[in-house]
Amino acid sequence: MQTVLLSRAAPSTASSSTGAFSRPVERDAVERIVANLRKRYREEIFALRWDDDEKKLVDEVMLWSGAMTWIWWRDGEPVSLQGTWPVRPGVFSCWAFGTDRWPSVVLAMTKHSRRFIIPALLRARFHRAEAVALATHRDSRVWMTALGAREEGLRRGLGRNGEDFVGYIWTPQDVLRWR
């Protein structure tokens, strides 16, 4: 994997084995991804929000995005977003979502998570990173486990219409044992 620095805050990553690459967040790319979300990600994301307003979602992604947020591209098209941001001291929220082309970039995202995101969380002295997946979304749950997350348990009725979610966590002990 080759790393190319596009800005001081957010490195871009290219993977010659997958053809996918990432770069810092750009509003038009976020808008394109959100407008073309995979059905399962649309269900999952909007179940955790007050409404189904795509513009508000884009605005919030732009507001919170920083050095730990990436857009993944394939063939000149923005395919997915991936990021982590602090929610409390030592605690980070991890997330990712994308379009129907998600499978074309997921291998690069997985490698990036293992080689960059997890070591960055360790350097930041995190004590917990967390994510949730809609309980019915098996592929999201399998991916988080592949990234070294541990299932924390069912969060019954967490969604705005009573949807069940499953919580996942990473701790330094889990990550160090897994690496």
Secondary structure, DSSP 8 states (H G I E B T S, - for coil): -EEEESSSS-EEEE-TTT--EEE---HHHHHHHHHTB-HHHHHHHHHTSSS--HHHHHHHHHHH-STTEEEEEETTEEEEEEEEEEEETTEEEEEEEEBTTGGGTHHHHHHHIIIIIHHHHHHTT-SEEEEEEETT-HHHHHHHHHTT-EEEEEETT-STTS--EEEEEE-HHHHHHH-
